[in-house]
Amino acid sequence: MNTIGLVVNSSKGEISDHVRRVVSWLTEQNIKVLFNEESAALLGRQGEGMPTRTLAEKCDCIMVWGGDGTC
């Protein structure tokens, strides 16, 4: 797996620190991390986001954070 997409529930701002740590770890493992537009904005990575449909087309796997009420 070379590319992981991240989708973060923007109403769960308290999880952004957890997500940043995971992004850092993935990057250290030479795994490319892509974001949808909302997640990029939440994580302070404006300009790095893309529409969710495009994200799905470019990734091997997508991680969703905060989608079920938990981090």
HELIX and SHEET records of a PDB file:
HELIX    1   1 GLY A   13  ILE A   15  5                                   3    
HELIX    2   2 SER A   16  GLU A   28  1                                  13    
HELIX    3   3 GLU A   37  LEU A   42  1                                   6    
HELIX    4   4 THR A   52  LYS A   58  1                                   7    
SHEET    1   A 4 GLY A  49  MET A  50  0                                        
SHEET    2   A 4 LYS A  32  ASN A  36  1                                        
SHEET    3   A 4 THR A   3  VAL A   8  1                                        
SHEET    4   A 4 CYS A  61  TRP A  65  1                                        
END                                                                             
